[in-house]
């Protein structure tokens, strides 16, 4: 069986990082273009709905030779408003921390002695998970993150949260503990460690903050259009324009963010193999995800906002945050036959308790002679 050589792997990582940098630059360029469009749009509105009707001078003189126009001033104000909303969202995320995300998804912390899945088989799998996390921490030269179990999620999935390695947490679904072997748990945990190591959580959090700032103009436009105490000549077109430009800004930003995240998933896959030294570990996880009825679906209502950080998502739209499972498996296992894991032919359940044979009841007649 042909496996990835170390050269292929590190080349895969370098390529993913290069694409990630490119998408960040595209995101910044799109933001600059977005503000230019706002300036031209406001200039058009002011010229056609204010200057002509009221015959106003469209210049505000700072000195005799230096002036700015109202559209330029409005653009600066809106840019400042966007920036402030972005910082407020980022501050809120930072204050909440990884514990907030974990508990919001229904995660329960796995302590040193406490058990989340309180059964002999469950405790055994939790011990395996703890050992795997410790091994991946050593392999990646990172501190051990907190471990959370999502006991109500029967799909195979995991995620990492936290803005830095010191306050990171790894979440694992009940389905992952139920269906994955120790080697496959190493693959999925190695993938999540890569997200922590490469700062993917921080990147996505920053992008999410800026997207919130862009969309804040839509909210601002709605206030101008529907909640204003008076209607000026340009308030209606300005409100409509801000609603549209804010909505389009968020759509374009989410497309770029999703493309960025898909490249980071390839990087996380490559780094997982670097930590485990076996590409088939993670490939086995993805094959089981594809063969399981629940797949990677997370039922928690807050999961949609965190889909960037999961191992996989079932979303196949233009906003999908993960590459197709097939592409990821082919990259990890070029000899894959295209078949998912068949749970009917090969049932797996590491949380099932072993059946013990009942001892026969003692015969009273035989006992009487004792």
Secondary structure, 3 states (H helix, E strand, C coil): CCCCCHHHHHHHHHHHHHHHHHHHHHHHHHHHHHHHHHHHHHHHHHHHHHHHHHCCCCCEECCCCCEECHHHHHHHHHHHHHHHHHHHHHHHHHHHHHHHHHHHCCCEECCCCCCCCCCHHHHHHHHHHHHHHHHHHHHHCCCCCEEEEECCCCCCCEEEECCCHHHCEEEEEHHHHHHCCHHHHHHHHHHHHHHHHCCHHHHHHHHHHHHHHHHHHHHHHHHHHHCCCCCCCCHHHHHHHHHHHHHHHHHHHHHHHHHHHHHHHHHHHHHHHHHHCCHHHHHHHHHHHHHCCCCCCCCCCCHHHHHHHECCCCCCCCCCCCCCHHHHHHHHCCCCCCCCCCCCCCCCCCCCCCCCCCCCCCCHHHHHCC
